């Protein structure tokens, strides 16, 4: 089955799809000028660095990159208006923030496939603290990571910004509807999986616990499949003294924090 974009008239409708199925596709959520700017920034940032953590093809194409918050500053703002901001607020509430950004490509000379899985790892400042909520500490591209509990993952949302058109030719993401409520939730099963076809600027909003996979591009294709993968959390606070490695607050969260700080200053005065 192939998913075509649905023209949700309100963020509430998008949120209902995310709640029921674990995902929704938001058509033309990022304007063409912003897409072109993001492509140019990704190209400049990822080709100018010799970072050994970047995954490159034999021709030098970067097909996977982590920790992009500092090298591509536009990712901190491209979601702060329109249907993306409205959907994030509807799903996560007013105190949400951006916590991690990844880049994926399937360049013609280095396609790849990914087996069925769920996104359960989060980036934190210190993964060595004692805890009952996190497990399996690892370091990825120099950043501490842990596997988070279902409770934490259920309060997250990922936005996948399509920088290229995606069809069967260049290895679309496949998702299992309804598999987003826990690590063991199989939803409708992989026989009911949906392939996500998208136009440039379409955005897939999905829960990290949604089961998903990705097939290889067709042999001989000349097409890329470039994606910016943005992960958001409902709140800056994590249990057991843990902290997100990064937390870029939404405008509403920043305003509330400023108000609370002002109130504390007044009370102390």
ABEGO torsion letter per residue (X at the ends): XBBBBBBBABAAAAAAAAAAAGBBBBBGABBAAAAAAAAAAAAAAAAABABAABBBBAAGBBABBBGAAAABAAAAAAAABEAAAAAAAAAAEAABBBABBBBBBBBAABBBBBBBBBBABBBBABAABBBAABBGBBBBGGBBBBBBBAAAAAABBBBBBBABBBBAAAGBBBBBBGAAABAABAEAEAAABBBBBBBBGBBBBBBAABBBBBBBBBBGBABBBBBBBBBBBABABBBGGBBBABBBBBAAAAAAAAAAAAAAAAAAX
